[in-house]
């Protein structure tokens, strides 16, 4: 009697614990003590961006800048933007009344370093159509607690070439902290992403390396996606190595509490996801520490799992050519997988190890039947060579017979005896 | 729970130490001094009583001038906007919504030069200037009586390409002064229903102009396309096709007859077909960004007049980087369901980050929303 009461209490405590996704308001720096810069000096910075000449440097001295218009650098070459340090120069866009992003950059060989961007209503810093782009020691964050009202992306290069993101910090964005979209030749390194829905996301990109980063306390740590219907229709070639991908158990606040996911794919990300591959092509993931992510360490998924229309020109919904090896995994015994999102529930309920078991690697098992009639031949070339695989939890799902007939298998052996040669080349970025 | 990391705490203690603080103050001062010297006076104007602050300037051809009057586009009292003989009034069939502001547009082509029709575009020679005045009548029911001109935007076709310059008008309406950093102006007017309205009008900063005027990252005019101008407008007592009129004036070549060129309807003209009005609305209000050559190509949503591809129109298409813009909805357009379409959600919002277009409006275009709602309701 006493024993069963105890187990009930424990169960209730457990339910309470795992129903509350974790949340954080952590700020890396405190900007409230900085001297507020007078309006005319704020205007001088706006003007400096507008009037910038090629090969010039825009210095933004220390202070707290309350911006009421966007900072836009337009079609310039070899311009350096320099703050006095992430903790010293703070551009606050809290009062911005129009414009999609706080800072916007277009040009060639542009670098921006040593400053913070706060509270932009849309994106923090966006760069588009830029060849040669360096973000170094940029901190982009949202300082309020009301997270579903936060901005979309913190650091947002899109349709760019030769992009380096180094020693940056991105936090509290309601979509991705560091988001690289429709770009080619990319390095994201030595950076920190925390408290975002997605920590670091590479979407519809070619030739990217993501290494030496920490992605912690996001809903999902590192994501590689290919979404349909974009001008850059599909991307391939990403290496993710030597990253700390830990405790990504933050609640998914991309939509307000209690609201269902919307059409933004990130709203479906189940809290507790380390790495997610969605319609990804040619990705190698190795030497990472993937620790204490409560739902799944690595999730390999095809776009069909979103339930959205999965047809578009020059684009495939399947994740293929994946090489997962030599990563370190750790599960928290006391945490349950997410049940706030469909994909979380799938893991929670249907994984191959029993109700409520965190998984290290899951594969949705959706394959292109034009290639093979059976998954046993590993038609999408998903290769897994983890040293301790027999002690890891691997689930392959079978979802093709509808919701009532979901099945799950532990058959990692199907994916073990192969390798994929993922080619990336970032030597051209050495000088950035 | 507010947690700061230790480095940051150490830093905040440091600033309070006088020595470093003083040094940074001096540094600040010094840097500002330098940046002052670098910035030309003409871009550093004050919004109030500019005519007292600025010295006279000569029309030396060295653009941009600090004052609108220096260009000599208008004769007589400048606020009457009576064009000089070399300046031509024009008006596109459909007009971008900018907080119900009315606009009057003029074109200056250097004497002896000609505009040329180049496929769908109208190419203007170097030295051409597009002059767009934004104004509000005190009472929309009597639009020709009292009015307040807020800003005039010039697009000048310089040797190095198109350049955009915003000029803000003074209260006394005697002058407008270049202000590259933009501004914010409260405007009161009485609307068509007789209700008093207050609008916080935002003048874009110079570089924000390119948020819309952007074709393959080159600043370019929006209205100078044949489809926008191949229509009839009133010049005094006559009402000719304006491109035919330009041809007659000898400032345009390549225009044959109206039917030989594309044209777009006025979306406010309720006698036109709903789909044509809706596409005209989307084209003039959205397609400057939402086209393959525009900055919103990232979204895969393309809204030009002639778009027929359902996915590119947003029908059952998921958003890409919409953030809050998606609201609680899954698709840009859900056929037959305007209330579930992200397009309507974003058009109906004034919240920055949600509202579309991203700049140029702080109010909702109620009639425009209604038009697009009706169109979506009929999509199968």
Interface residues (C-beta under 8 A of the other chain):
Chain A: X24 X25 X26 X27 X28 X29 X30 X33 X34 X41 X43 X44 X46 X47 X48 X49 X50 X51 X59 X61 X62 X63 X68 X69 X70 X72 X73 X74 X75 X84 X87 X88 X96 X97 X98 X99 X100 X104 X106 X121 X122 X123 X128 X129 X148 X149 X151 X152 X153 X156 X158 X159 X174 X175 X179 X181 X182 X227 X229 X230 X231 X255 X259 X260 X262 X263 X264 X265 X267 X306 X308 X309 X312
Chain B: X1 X2 X3 X4 X5 X7 X8 X9 X11 X12 X15 X24 X27 X28 X31 X32 X35 X36 X38 X39 X40 X43 X44 X180 X181 X182 X184 X200 X202 X204 X205 X206 X207 X208 X210 X211 X217 X218 X292 X295 X297 X298 X299 X300 X311 X312 X316 X317 X318 X319 X320 X321 X322 X323 X324 X326 X327 X328 X329 X330 X331 X332 X342 X351 X352 X353 X358 X359 X360 X362
